[in-house]
Amino acid sequence: MAKVAFLGLGVMGYPMAGHLAAVGHDVTVYNRTASKAEAWVEEYSDKCTGEFYAAPTPAGAAADADFVFACVGADKDVEQICVGEEGAFAAMKKDAVFIDHTTASAACAREMADKANEYGLSFVDGPVSGGEAGAVNGVLTVMCGGDRAAFDAAEPIMQAYAKSIKLLGEAGAGQLTKMANQICIAGTVQGLAEALHFSMEAGLDAKGVVEVISKGAAQSWQMDNRANTMIDGEFDFGFAVDWMRKDLSIVLDEARRSGLSLPLTALVDQFYADVQKMGGNRNDTSSLIRRFRS
């Protein structure tokens, strides 16, 4: 078993850190709201056999860890916990590995990888897919960028909360892969929303339509897991619209830097803006169908 730290105990990080505890690792946690870190320690101290601590700073959490994991909000948050005041890098022991599960820009990942190297550390960008349910159930998909040796060392630890883990290339490759993932999701959810709207307006039993077409080429994870709740107007779960818009802004910024046109992604991003204007900021991303019901 390893000594690990987890920085950021949000919707994703809290259960991910819990899986690390459940398999026997010693875990020190840090969260910007300290009471949440303390609650995590209290919860898992009662469930698991390892040693668990809450630290007041990223540096305090990272000091003795072999592996430091993070899942925070955006580029600025990654930079703050890595190299800001009381950041983790300056406190980590040589040859330790920092694994960042935040969905951030590829530029941020490359910059943090360079900074980590200056401190004699390794950095892996490892954004995840699978949402809150995937984190809770320990079946996330992790897409990674970074050094092969660092990835090989961290992969067995990540298996505590992941069903699929793959190294896609050098630093930033994980973030670029997550962008491709979000492009696919945006288009798929919009297509599903339109299909359900069409079916209902045509007077069909929309759930019956889904039952049939989900057995053919139209099938998708979104259809299997979100079609019926979209029909029923249930959006209180999963990945929030605000988070999706943050991710799509990263995608569209990267596309502009690369001189690429992503017309469907840009359009769906504006549709999500419409949902936000309707008060759906915390709705699941499947709430795109709300635009047809306003």
C-alpha positions as CSV (number, residue, x, y, z in Angstrom):
1,M,0.0,0.0,0.0
2,A,1.1,3.6,-0.7
3,K,1.0,6.9,1.1
4,V,-1.3,9.1,-1.1
5,A,-2.8,12.6,-0.9
6,F,-6.0,13.8,-2.5
7,L,-6.5,17.5,-3.1
8,G,-10.1,18.6,-3.8
9,L,-13.1,16.8,-2.3
10,G,-15.9,17.9,-4.6
11,V,-18.6,15.7,-6.2
12,M,-15.9,13.7,-7.9
13,G,-12.9,13.9,-5.5
14,Y,-14.7,12.9,-2.3
15,P,-15.7,9.4,-3.5
16,M,-12.5,8.9,-5.5
17,A,-10.4,9.5,-2.3
18,G,-12.8,7.1,-0.6
19,H,-11.9,4.3,-3.0
20,L,-8.2,4.9,-2.3
21,A,-9.0,4.5,1.4
22,A,-11.1,1.4,0.8
23,V,-8.4,-0.5,-0.8
24,G,-6.0,0.2,2.0
25,H,-3.9,3.2,1.1
26,D,-3.0,5.8,3.8
27,V,-4.7,8.9,2.6
28,T,-4.2,12.6,3.5
29,V,-6.8,14.9,2.1
30,Y,-7.0,18.6,1.5
31,N,-10.1,20.7,0.6
32,R,-10.4,24.5,0.4
33,T,-13.4,24.2,2.8
34,A,-11.6,22.4,5.6
35,S,-14.7,21.1,7.3
36,K,-15.3,18.8,4.3
37,A,-11.9,17.3,4.6
38,E,-12.5,16.7,8.3
39,A,-15.8,15.1,7.5
40,W,-14.1,12.8,5.0
41,V,-11.6,11.7,7.5
42,E,-14.3,11.0,10.1
43,E,-16.3,9.0,7.6
44,Y,-13.5,6.8,6.3
45,S,-11.8,6.3,9.7
46,D,-14.9,4.4,10.7
47,K,-14.9,2.3,7.5
48,C,-11.3,1.5,6.6
49,T,-8.1,0.3,8.1
50,G,-5.6,2.8,6.8
51,E,-4.4,6.1,8.4
52,F,-6.3,9.2,7.3
53,Y,-5.6,12.8,7.9
54,A,-6.9,16.2,6.9
55,A,-4.3,18.8,6.1
56,P,-4.8,22.6,6.1
57,T,-2.8,23.2,2.9
58,P,-1.9,21.4,-0.3
59,A,1.7,21.3,0.8
60,G,0.7,19.8,4.1
61,A,-1.2,17.0,2.4
62,A,1.5,16.3,-0.2
63,A,4.6,16.3,2.0
64,D,5.0,12.5,2.7
65,A,3.0,11.2,-0.2
66,D,4.2,8.9,-2.9
67,F,1.3,9.9,-5.1
68,V,-0.6,13.1,-5.0
69,F,-4.0,13.2,-6.7
70,A,-6.1,16.3,-7.5
71,C,-9.5,17.1,-8.8
72,V,-10.3,20.8,-8.6
73,G,-12.2,23.3,-10.7
74,A,-10.2,24.9,-13.5
75,D,-6.7,26.0,-14.6
76,K,-6.3,28.6,-12.0
77,D,-7.2,26.1,-9.2
78,V,-4.7,23.6,-10.6
79,E,-2.0,26.2,-10.6
80,Q,-2.8,27.3,-7.1
81,I,-2.6,23.9,-5.5
82,C,0.5,23.0,-7.5
83,V,2.7,26.1,-7.4
84,G,0.8,28.8,-5.5
85,E,1.4,29.8,-1.9
86,E,1.5,26.5,0.1
87,G,1.4,24.6,-3.2
88,A,2.1,20.9,-3.3
89,F,5.1,20.8,-5.6
90,A,7.6,22.5,-3.2
91,A,6.6,20.1,-0.4
92,M,6.6,16.8,-2.4
93,K,9.5,14.4,-2.1
94,K,11.7,13.8,-5.1
95,D,10.4,11.3,-7.6
96,A,6.8,11.5,-6.3
97,V,4.1,11.6,-8.9
98,F,1.3,14.2,-9.2
99,I,-1.8,13.0,-11.0
100,D,-4.3,15.8,-11.9
101,H,-7.8,14.6,-12.6
102,T,-9.2,18.1,-13.2
103,T,-10.6,18.9,-16.6
104,A,-8.3,21.7,-17.5
105,S,-6.5,23.0,-20.6
106,A,-3.7,21.2,-22.3
107,A,-1.6,24.3,-21.9
108,C,-2.1,24.1,-18.2
109,A,-1.1,20.4,-18.1
110,R,2.1,21.1,-20.1
111,E,3.0,24.0,-17.9
112,M,2.5,22.0,-14.7
113,A,4.5,19.1,-16.1
114,D,7.4,21.5,-16.8
115,K,7.1,22.9,-13.3
116,A,7.0,19.4,-11.8
117,N,10.2,18.5,-13.6
118,E,11.9,21.5,-12.1
119,Y,11.1,20.1,-8.7
120,G,12.3,16.6,-9.6
121,L,8.7,15.3,-9.8
122,S,6.5,13.7,-12.4
123,F,3.2,15.0,-13.5
124,V,0.3,13.1,-15.2
125,D,-2.8,14.9,-16.5
126,G,-5.6,12.4,-16.1
127,P,-9.1,13.9,-16.6
128,V,-11.9,11.5,-16.1
129,S,-15.2,10.6,-17.6
130,G,-18.1,8.8,-16.0
131,G,-19.6,11.6,-13.9
132,E,-20.7,11.4,-10.3
133,A,-22.1,7.9,-10.6
134,G,-18.8,6.7,-12.1
135,A,-16.9,8.2,-9.2
136,V,-19.2,6.8,-6.6
137,N,-19.2,3.3,-8.2
138,G,-15.4,3.3,-8.9
139,V,-15.8,2.8,-12.7
140,L,-14.4,6.0,-14.1
141,T,-12.5,6.2,-17.4
142,V,-9.1,8.0,-17.0
143,M,-7.4,9.5,-20.1
144,C,-3.8,10.3,-19.4
145,G,-0.9,12.3,-20.7
146,G,2.7,12.3,-19.3
147,D,5.8,10.2,-18.9
148,R,5.4,6.5,-19.3
149,A,7.3,5.5,-16.2
150,A,5.2,7.9,-14.0
151,F,2.0,6.6,-15.6
152,D,3.0,2.9,-15.0
153,A,3.7,3.7,-11.4
154,A,0.4,5.5,-10.9
155,E,-1.9,3.2,-12.9
156,P,-2.3,0.5,-10.2
157,I,-3.2,3.1,-7.7
158,M,-5.8,4.7,-10.0
159,Q,-7.4,1.3,-10.5
160,A,-9.2,1.8,-7.1
161,Y,-11.7,4.1,-8.8
162,A,-11.4,3.4,-12.6
163,K,-12.5,0.7,-15.0
164,S,-10.4,2.0,-17.9
165,I,-7.0,3.9,-17.8
166,K,-4.9,4.7,-20.8
167,L,-1.9,6.8,-21.6
168,L,-2.5,8.7,-24.8
169,G,0.8,10.6,-25.1
170,E,3.0,13.3,-23.6
171,A,1.8,16.0,-21.1
172,G,-1.5,17.5,-22.3
173,A,-2.6,14.4,-24.2
174,G,-5.1,13.4,-21.5
175,Q,-6.7,16.9,-21.6
176,L,-6.9,16.8,-25.4
177,T,-8.6,13.4,-25.2
178,K,-11.1,14.7,-22.7
179,M,-11.9,17.5,-25.1
180,A,-12.7,14.9,-27.8
181,N,-14.9,13.1,-25.2
182,Q,-16.9,16.3,-24.5
183,I,-17.3,17.1,-28.2
184,C,-18.9,13.6,-28.6
185,I,-21.2,14.0,-25.6
186,A,-22.4,17.4,-26.6
187,G,-23.4,16.3,-30.1
188,T,-24.9,13.0,-28.8
189,V,-27.1,14.7,-26.2
190,Q,-28.4,17.3,-28.6
191,G,-29.2,14.6,-31.2
192,L,-31.1,12.6,-28.5
193,A,-33.0,15.7,-27.3
194,E,-34.1,16.4,-30.9
195,A,-35.1,12.8,-31.5
196,L,-37.2,12.6,-28.3
197,H,-38.8,16.0,-29.1
198,F,-39.6,14.8,-32.6
199,S,-41.1,11.5,-31.3
200,M,-43.4,13.3,-28.8
201,E,-44.5,15.9,-31.2
202,A,-45.4,13.2,-33.7
203,G,-47.7,11.6,-31.2
204,L,-45.5,8.5,-30.6
205,D,-44.8,6.8,-27.3
206,A,-41.3,8.3,-26.8
207,K,-40.3,5.5,-24.3
208,G,-41.4,2.9,-26.8
209,V,-39.4,4.6,-29.5
210,V,-36.3,4.5,-27.3
211,E,-36.9,0.8,-26.5
212,V,-36.8,0.0,-30.2
213,I,-34.1,2.3,-31.5
214,S,-31.7,1.6,-28.6
215,K,-31.4,-1.9,-30.0
216,G,-29.9,-0.6,-33.3
217,A,-27.3,1.8,-34.6
218,A,-28.7,4.8,-32.6
219,Q,-27.8,3.3,-29.3
220,S,-25.5,5.2,-27.0
221,W,-24.7,5.6,-23.3
222,Q,-26.7,8.7,-23.2
223,M,-29.7,6.9,-24.7
224,D,-29.4,4.0,-22.3
225,N,-29.0,6.2,-19.2
226,R,-30.7,9.5,-19.9
227,A,-33.5,9.1,-22.5
228,N,-36.3,8.1,-20.1
229,T,-35.4,10.8,-17.5
230,M,-35.3,13.3,-20.3
231,I,-38.8,12.3,-21.3
232,D,-39.9,12.5,-17.6
233,G,-38.2,15.9,-17.2
234,E,-35.8,14.7,-14.5
235,F,-32.4,16.4,-14.5
236,D,-31.3,16.3,-10.9
237,F,-28.2,14.1,-11.2
238,G,-25.1,13.6,-13.2
239,F,-22.9,16.3,-14.8
240,A,-24.1,19.8,-14.4
241,V,-24.6,22.3,-17.3
242,D,-22.3,24.8,-15.7
243,W,-19.5,22.2,-15.7
244,M,-20.2,21.2,-19.3
245,R,-20.0,24.9,-20.4
246,K,-16.7,25.2,-18.6
247,D,-15.4,22.1,-20.5
248,L,-16.7,23.3,-23.9
249,S,-15.1,26.7,-23.4
250,I,-11.8,24.8,-23.0
251,V,-12.6,22.8,-26.2
252,L,-13.5,25.9,-28.2
253,D,-10.4,27.8,-27.0
254,E,-8.2,24.9,-28.0
255,A,-9.9,24.8,-31.4
256,R,-9.3,28.5,-32.0
257,R,-5.6,28.2,-31.1
258,S,-5.3,25.3,-33.5
259,G,-7.3,27.0,-36.3
260,L,-10.0,24.3,-36.2
261,S,-13.7,24.8,-36.9
262,L,-16.1,22.9,-34.5
263,P,-19.5,24.2,-35.7
264,L,-21.7,21.6,-33.9
265,T,-19.8,22.0,-30.6
266,A,-20.1,25.8,-30.8
267,L,-23.8,25.6,-31.5
268,V,-24.5,23.1,-28.7
269,D,-22.5,25.3,-26.3
270,Q,-25.0,28.1,-27.1
271,F,-27.9,25.8,-26.5
272,Y,-26.4,25.1,-23.1
273,A,-26.3,28.8,-22.5
274,D,-30.0,28.9,-23.2
275,V,-30.6,26.3,-20.5
276,Q,-28.6,28.4,-18.1
277,K,-30.8,31.4,-18.9
278,M,-33.8,29.1,-18.0
279,G,-32.2,28.5,-14.6
280,G,-30.8,25.1,-15.4
281,N,-27.2,25.8,-14.3
282,R,-27.2,22.8,-12.0
283,N,-29.3,20.5,-14.2
284,D,-27.7,17.5,-15.7
285,T,-26.4,17.9,-19.3
286,S,-29.4,16.0,-20.6
287,S,-31.5,19.0,-19.8
288,L,-30.9,20.3,-23.4
289,I,-34.4,18.9,-24.1
290,R,-35.8,21.7,-21.9
291,R,-35.2,24.1,-24.8
292,F,-38.1,22.4,-26.7
293,R,-40.5,22.7,-23.7
294,S,-40.1,26.4,-22.9
